[in-house]
Structure formats: structure tokens, C-alpha cells
């Protein structure tokens, strides 16, 4: 899907904010005041799936380009960024153990 120029920041900037919330809640990594590279450095040892890490790194760097360099994304980049965010959340959501009955 093609996002109008004024909508790109409406997608990528919230993705970065949401990333900060997820990292803090799931991994106790505070990334609000960090660059994407600093965040990736801190989160790397905590992710066992290197494919997830690589996709996350690509998405965060693209979000930086959109936010700071006013990068124009392609429809494929937009779709991949949203798909990456979705898969990251799905793959890192803790599985709750079923409670045993007494």
C-alpha cells in the first residue's frame, strides 16, 4: 500500500514509540533516550531469534530515515515495516503458563 507523504511519519514515528514501550515492558530496556543503534545493541543479547533481530534492525533504521531525513518509503517498505512490527510483538509475547488446579 502507498502512504501519502504526510502519513509516513504517522506510521513510522508511532512504531518507534511503541517499540520503546515494548522493549521496556518485555525486556526492561529503556530506549526512549537512545538511538536505534544503541537500542539494538542492548536488545541483541535478549533476542534468541536472529531473524527477528535483523528485521527489527531494518525497520528501526528505516523509521529513522523517515523521521530524520524525510525519506520517501516504497509501498513494500511500508508493508514490511508493519509486518515486522506485528511479527516482533507476536514472537516476543510471553506465553502464560496454564494455572494448575489444586
Secondary structure, DSSP 8 states (H G I E B T S, - for coil): ----HHHHHHHHHHHHHHHHHHHHHHH----TTS-HHHHHHHHHTT-S-HHHHHHHHHHHHHHHHHHHH-----HHHHHHHHHHHHHHHHHHS---------
